[in-house]
Amino acid sequence: MKKVFFGLLAGVSLFASAQTAPKDSIPTNPQNQQNAAQRILSSNLNQQGLTVGGYAEAHYNRATGENAKLDVHRLVMLFGYKFNERTQFVTEIEFEHVKEVYVEQAFLQYTVADNVNLRAGLMLVPMGIVNEYHEPTTFNGVERPSMDKSIIPSTWRELGLGVSGKWDAASLRYQAYMFNGFNSGTYDGGAADVADRFTAKLGGKDGLRGGRQKGAESMMNNINFSGKLDYYGLPGLRLGLSGYFGRTQSDNAIEDMEGADVGIAMVGLDARYAYRGFTARGQFIHASISDVKEYNELYSSNLGSALQGWYLEAAYNVLPQANKQQLFAFARYEDYDTHASVAEGTVKNLAYDRNEWTFGLTYKVAPGAAFKADYQFKNNAVEGSTTTKQLNLGFGVWF
């Protein structure tokens, strides 16, 4: 079956070679930056048919006192099809750690009018920077920022419906969607012990991450709303304001019980700036979680009632501006806490209050191809805790 699958992929790639997405220069200016889906959609503007692309990254990680780990972290195939001048389909099929397969995006876009697009399907939740712009050559560092795993559960995608577009007169890009939400946990009514009937998917260390449904037979009994505005009216600058509001999903048998689900109100601010060889970015995310006391009691969990994190990063291209290659030296500081506050009955865990320094290099050897190296210092708020030091090496491609 695997041979047949890869044979089909190879055949499709050959068939579509004349319509492959153009190699990306990945412009330093954040006003011009596109993610994979945007590039597939824009490459199809003047032609009908199939467009093929992809990205991949491989990592070497070695932390203090541990053996090194080598991993083909991601290998992603991108496919887009333009049916006519108004209708396009985009999908992203991802192989993680060689052995896992996911559909990361699969949505249909219909252009209702200039700069007004209707979208439906499996889509990225527009929150922060990296959840939407996570192709490996679009960010510094071998690994994504840690707060984009624990606060924003990247890659965060769900099934939904909404609109997107641009308002050039106001220099705004907008997105507004309705999604199904996180899964609160599993329920087994047949378990003999009542305590064994409830298994939490949300918790203290990684917050909401375990509740992602990823479009796989997703359960839904509450609608969630998500939106983002991006402002690009000043040279070299892009500002983002994001929001996500709703409730988690719960099993039909227990949805009326106290603690079966929780309310989520998440807001985010992000900024990207570039001037000649200098680039900078940063983001701030805060999530308030309601009904946490009842949830923790029902599911025997330790979910925090507030999650919060931020980071700042600066980078400089040390090679001459006229050079086709780029070598960015960068530094990033991030601070994130999945127990920023806790509900009554939950003890605040200081190990969940974390900060990291990352120093490294990104060598862009060609448009869409980069080697990466960085060194990290990871700490938490526990008195006397040891700093974890980690060396990361890797490469990323996007085409």
PAGUMI-285222 format. One record per residue (C-alpha): residue number from 1; residue in three letters; chain; x, y, z. Coordinates in steps of 0.5 Angstrom, whole numbers, plus 500, padded with zeros to 3 digits. Layout:
<NUM ALA A <X Y Z>>
...
// end
This chain:
<1 MET A <500 500 500>>
<2 LYS A <506 505 502>>
<3 LYS A <509 503 495>>
<4 VAL A <502 505 491>>
<5 PHE A <501 511 495>>
<6 PHE A <508 514 494>>
<7 GLY A <508 512 487>>
<8 LEU A <502 516 486>>
<9 LEU A <505 522 489>>
<10 ALA A <511 521 485>>
<11 GLY A <506 521 479>>
<12 VAL A <502 527 481>>
<13 SER A <509 531 482>>
<14 LEU A <511 529 475>>
<15 PHE A <504 531 472>>
<16 ALA A <504 538 476>>
<17 SER A <511 540 475>>
<18 ALA A <509 545 470>>
<19 GLN A <505 548 475>>
<20 THR A <509 548 481>>
<21 ALA A <509 553 486>>
<22 PRO A <515 558 485>>
<23 LYS A <521 558 489>>
<24 ASP A <520 562 495>>
<25 SER A <525 568 496>>
<26 ILE A <522 568 503>>
<27 PRO A <522 576 503>>
<28 THR A <525 579 510>>
<29 ASN A <520 584 509>>
<30 PRO A <514 582 514>>
<31 GLN A <509 586 510>>
<32 ASN A <510 581 504>>
<33 GLN A <511 574 507>>
<34 GLN A <506 569 506>>
<35 ASN A <505 562 509>>
<36 ALA A <504 555 505>>
<37 ALA A <497 556 504>>
<38 GLN A <497 563 502>>
<39 ARG A <503 562 497>>
<40 ILE A <499 556 494>>
<41 LEU A <493 560 493>>
<42 SER A <497 566 490>>
<43 SER A <501 562 485>>
<44 ASN A <494 559 482>>
<45 LEU A <492 566 480>>
<46 ASN A <493 566 473>>
<47 GLN A <492 558 471>>
<48 GLN A <487 553 473>>
<49 GLY A <489 546 475>>
<50 LEU A <494 543 480>>
<51 THR A <500 546 484>>
<52 VAL A <505 542 488>>
<53 GLY A <509 545 494>>
<54 GLY A <512 542 500>>
<55 TYR A <517 543 506>>
<56 ALA A <521 539 511>>
<57 GLU A <526 540 517>>
<58 ALA A <531 535 520>>
<59 HIS A <533 536 527>>
<60 TYR A <539 534 532>>
<61 ASN A <538 536 539>>
<62 ARG A <542 535 545>>
<63 ALA A <540 537 552>>
<64 THR A <544 537 559>>
<65 GLY A <545 530 561>>
<66 GLU A <542 527 556>>
<67 ASN A <543 523 549>>
<68 ALA A <543 526 543>>
<69 LYS A <536 526 539>>
<70 LEU A <536 526 531>>
<71 ASP A <529 526 528>>
<72 VAL A <526 528 521>>
<73 HIS A <521 532 525>>
<74 ARG A <517 534 519>>
<75 LEU A <516 532 511>>
<76 VAL A <510 536 508>>
<77 MET A <507 535 502>>
<78 LEU A <502 541 499>>
<79 PHE A <497 541 494>>
<80 GLY A <493 546 491>>
<81 TYR A <487 546 486>>
<82 LYS A <484 551 482>>
<83 PHE A <477 549 479>>
<84 ASN A <476 556 476>>
<85 GLU A <477 564 477>>
<86 ARG A <473 564 484>>
<87 THR A <474 557 487>>
<88 GLN A <480 553 490>>
<89 PHE A <482 548 494>>
<90 VAL A <488 547 499>>
<91 THR A <491 541 503>>
<92 GLU A <497 540 507>>
<93 ILE A <499 532 509>>
<94 GLU A <504 532 514>>
<95 PHE A <509 526 516>>
<96 GLU A <512 527 523>>
<97 HIS A <518 523 526>>
<98 VAL A <517 519 520>>
<99 LYS A <512 514 523>>
<100 GLU A <506 519 524>>
<101 VAL A <501 522 518>>
<102 TYR A <497 528 519>>
<103 VAL A <492 532 515>>
<104 GLU A <494 539 517>>
<105 GLN A <490 543 513>>
<106 ALA A <484 542 508>>
<107 PHE A <480 547 506>>
<108 LEU A <476 550 500>>
<109 GLN A <476 557 498>>
<110 TYR A <471 561 494>>
<111 THR A <472 568 492>>
<112 VAL A <465 572 493>>
<113 ALA A <468 579 491>>
<114 ASP A <475 582 491>>
<115 ASN A <478 581 498>>
<116 VAL A <473 577 500>>
<117 ASN A <474 570 501>>
<118 LEU A <469 564 504>>
<119 ARG A <473 558 507>>
<120 ALA A <471 552 510>>
<121 GLY A <474 546 512>>
<122 LEU A <481 544 516>>
<123 MET A <484 551 517>>
<124 LEU A <489 554 522>>
<125 VAL A <487 558 528>>
<126 PRO A <490 565 527>>
<127 MET A <493 566 533>>
<128 GLY A <500 569 534>>
<129 ILE A <506 569 529>>
<130 VAL A <508 561 528>>
<131 ASN A <502 558 528>>
<132 GLU A <500 561 521>>
<133 TYR A <508 562 519>>
<134 HIS A <511 555 521>>
<135 GLU A <515 553 515>>
<136 PRO A <522 552 517>>
<137 THR A <525 558 513>>
<138 THR A <520 563 516>>
<139 PHE A <523 563 523>>
<140 ASN A <530 563 527>>
<141 GLY A <531 557 531>>
<142 VAL A <532 550 530>>
<143 GLU A <525 549 534>>
<144 ARG A <519 553 534>>
<145 PRO A <519 558 540>>
<146 SER A <517 554 546>>
<147 MET A <511 558 548>>
<148 ASP A <508 557 541>>
<149 LYS A <507 549 544>>
<150 SER A <505 550 551>>
<151 ILE A <501 557 550>>
<152 ILE A <499 557 543>>
<153 PRO A <498 549 542>>
<154 SER A <502 550 535>>
<155 THR A <500 547 530>>
<156 TRP A <493 549 532>>
<157 ARG A <488 547 527>>
<158 GLU A <481 545 527>>
<159 LEU A <475 544 522>>
<160 GLY A <471 551 521>>
<161 LEU A <467 556 517>>
<162 GLY A <469 563 516>>
<163 VAL A <471 569 511>>
<164 SER A <478 572 510>>
<165 GLY A <481 578 506>>
<166 LYS A <484 584 505>>
<167 TRP A <482 592 506>>
<168 ASP A <488 595 502>>
<169 ALA A <485 602 503>>
<170 ALA A <486 601 511>>
<171 SER A <492 597 510>>
<172 LEU A <489 591 514>>
<173 ARG A <488 583 513>>
<174 TYR A <482 580 516>>
<175 GLN A <480 573 518>>
<176 ALA A <474 571 522>>
<177 TYR A <472 564 523>>
<178 MET A <467 559 527>>
<179 PHE A <471 553 529>>
<180 ASN A <469 547 533>>
<181 GLY A <473 547 540>>
<182 PHE A <478 543 544>>
<183 ASN A <476 536 547>>
<184 SER A <475 537 554>>
<185 GLY A <477 529 556>>
<186 THR A <474 522 555>>
<187 TYR A <469 519 559>>
<188 ASP A <468 511 560>>
<189 GLY A <461 510 563>>
<190 GLY A <463 503 564>>
<191 ALA A <469 503 568>>
<192 ALA A <467 500 575>>
<193 ASP A <471 506 579>>
<194 VAL A <468 512 578>>
<195 ALA A <475 516 578>>
<196 ASP A <477 512 572>>
<197 ARG A <471 514 568>>
<198 PHE A <474 521 566>>
<199 THR A <481 522 563>>
<200 ALA A <483 529 562>>
<201 LYS A <486 532 556>>
<202 LEU A <487 539 559>>
<203 GLY A <493 540 564>>
<204 GLY A <498 544 568>>
<205 LYS A <504 543 564>>
<206 ASP A <502 544 557>>
<207 GLY A <495 547 558>>
<208 LEU A <490 546 552>>
<209 ARG A <495 542 547>>
<210 GLY A <492 535 549>>
<211 GLY A <485 538 547>>
<212 ARG A <486 539 540>>
<213 GLN A <482 535 535>>
<214 LYS A <486 536 529>>
<215 GLY A <480 535 524>>
<216 ALA A <480 527 526>>
<217 GLU A <472 525 528>>
<218 SER A <472 531 532>>
<219 MET A <467 532 537>>
<220 MET A <462 538 537>>
<221 ASN A <457 541 542>>
<222 ASN A <460 548 543>>
<223 ILE A <461 553 537>>
<224 ASN A <468 557 538>>
<225 PHE A <470 564 535>>
<226 SER A <476 566 532>>
<227 GLY A <479 572 529>>
<228 LYS A <485 576 527>>
<229 LEU A <487 583 524>>
<230 ASP A <494 584 521>>
<231 TYR A <496 592 520>>
<232 TYR A <501 593 514>>
<233 GLY A <501 600 513>>
<234 LEU A <508 602 516>>
<235 PRO A <514 600 512>>
<236 GLY A <517 594 514>>
<237 LEU A <512 593 520>>
<238 ARG A <507 588 521>>
<239 LEU A <502 588 527>>
<240 GLY A <497 583 529>>
<241 LEU A <491 583 534>>
<242 SER A <488 576 535>>
<243 GLY A <482 573 539>>
<244 TYR A <479 566 540>>
<245 PHE A <473 565 545>>
<246 GLY A <468 559 546>>
<247 ARG A <468 553 550>>
<248 THR A <471 546 550>>
<249 GLN A <467 540 547>>
<250 SER A <465 534 552>>
<251 ASP A <462 527 551>>
<252 ASN A <454 528 550>>
<253 ALA A <453 523 556>>
<254 ILE A <456 528 561>>
<255 GLU A <455 535 557>>
<256 ASP A <450 538 563>>
<257 MET A <455 536 569>>
<258 GLU A <459 541 572>>
<259 GLY A <466 541 570>>
<260 ALA A <465 537 563>>
<261 ASP A <467 543 559>>
<262 VAL A <471 550 560>>
<263 GLY A <470 557 557>>
<264 ILE A <476 560 554>>
<265 ALA A <478 567 552>>
<266 MET A <485 568 549>>
<267 VAL A <488 574 546>>
<268 GLY A <494 575 542>>
<269 LEU A <498 581 540>>
<270 ASP A <504 580 535>>
<271 ALA A <509 584 531>>
<272 ARG A <514 583 526>>
<273 TYR A <519 589 523>>
<274 ALA A <525 589 518>>
<275 TYR A <530 594 516>>
<276 ARG A <536 593 511>>
<277 GLY A <539 587 515>>
<278 PHE A <536 588 522>>
<279 THR A <529 584 523>>
<280 ALA A <525 583 530>>
<281 ARG A <519 580 532>>
<282 GLY A <515 579 538>>
<283 GLN A <508 577 541>>
<284 PHE A <504 576 547>>
<285 ILE A <499 571 549>>
<286 HIS A <494 571 555>>
<287 ALA A <488 566 556>>
<288 SER A <483 566 561>>
<289 ILE A <480 559 563>>
<290 SER A <473 559 566>>
<291 ASP A <470 553 570>>
<292 VAL A <477 551 572>>
<293 LYS A <475 549 579>>
<294 GLU A <470 544 577>>
<295 TYR A <474 541 571>>
<296 ASN A <479 539 575>>
<297 GLU A <475 536 580>>
<298 LEU A <471 532 575>>
<299 TYR A <477 530 571>>
<300 SER A <482 530 577>>
<301 SER A <487 535 573>>
<302 ASN A <491 541 575>>
<303 LEU A <489 546 569>>
<304 GLY A <491 553 570>>
<305 SER A <485 558 570>>
<306 ALA A <490 563 566>>
<307 LEU A <496 562 561>>
<308 GLN A <500 567 559>>
<309 GLY A <507 568 555>>
<310 TRP A <511 573 551>>
<311 TYR A <517 573 547>>
<312 LEU A <522 578 544>>
<313 GLU A <527 576 538>>
<314 ALA A <532 580 534>>
<315 ALA A <536 578 529>>
<316 TYR A <542 581 524>>
<317 ASN A <544 579 517>>
<318 VAL A <552 579 518>>
<319 LEU A <553 578 510>>
<320 PRO A <553 584 505>>
<321 GLN A <546 586 503>>
<322 ALA A <548 585 496>>
<323 ASN A <550 578 497>>
<324 LYS A <544 573 495>>
<325 GLN A <546 568 501>>
<326 GLN A <544 571 508>>
<327 LEU A <547 569 515>>
<328 PHE A <542 571 521>>
<329 ALA A <545 572 528>>
<330 PHE A <539 572 533>>
<331 ALA A <537 572 540>>
<332 ARG A <531 570 543>>
<333 TYR A <528 571 550>>
<334 GLU A <521 568 552>>
<335 ASP A <517 567 558>>
<336 TYR A <511 563 559>>
<337 ASP A <507 560 565>>
<338 THR A <501 555 564>>
<339 HIS A <500 556 571>>
<340 ALA A <499 564 571>>
<341 SER A <494 563 576>>
<342 VAL A <490 557 578>>
<343 ALA A <483 556 581>>
<344 GLU A <481 554 588>>
<345 GLY A <484 547 590>>
<346 THR A <489 547 585>>
<347 VAL A <497 548 588>>
<348 LYS A <501 553 583>>
<349 ASN A <506 549 580>>
<350 LEU A <513 554 579>>
<351 ALA A <516 549 574>>
<352 TYR A <510 551 569>>
<353 ASP A <513 558 570>>
<354 ARG A <519 558 565>>
<355 ASN A <523 562 561>>
<356 GLU A <529 561 556>>
<357 TRP A <534 564 552>>
<358 THR A <536 562 545>>
<359 PHE A <542 564 541>>
<360 GLY A <543 562 534>>
<361 LEU A <545 562 527>>
<362 THR A <540 562 521>>
<363 TYR A <544 561 514>>
<364 LYS A <540 562 508>>
<365 VAL A <544 558 503>>
<366 ALA A <539 559 497>>
<367 PRO A <531 562 497>>
<368 GLY A <527 556 501>>
<369 ALA A <533 553 504>>
<370 ALA A <537 554 511>>
<371 PHE A <542 551 515>>
<372 LYS A <540 552 523>>
<373 ALA A <544 552 529>>
<374 ASP A <543 555 536>>
<375 TYR A <544 554 544>>
<376 GLN A <539 554 549>>
<377 PHE A <538 556 556>>
<378 LYS A <532 553 560>>
<379 ASN A <530 555 567>>
<380 ASN A <523 555 571>>
<381 ALA A <521 559 577>>
<382 VAL A <523 553 582>>
<383 GLU A <528 555 587>>
<384 GLY A <534 552 586>>
<385 SER A <532 549 580>>
<386 THR A <538 547 575>>
<387 THR A <539 550 568>>
<388 THR A <538 546 562>>
<389 LYS A <542 547 556>>
<390 GLN A <541 545 550>>
<391 LEU A <544 544 543>>
<392 ASN A <540 544 537>>
<393 LEU A <542 543 529>>
<394 GLY A <538 542 523>>
<395 PHE A <536 544 516>>
<396 GLY A <529 547 513>>
<397 VAL A <527 547 506>>
<398 TRP A <521 550 503>>
<399 PHE A <519 550 496>>
// end
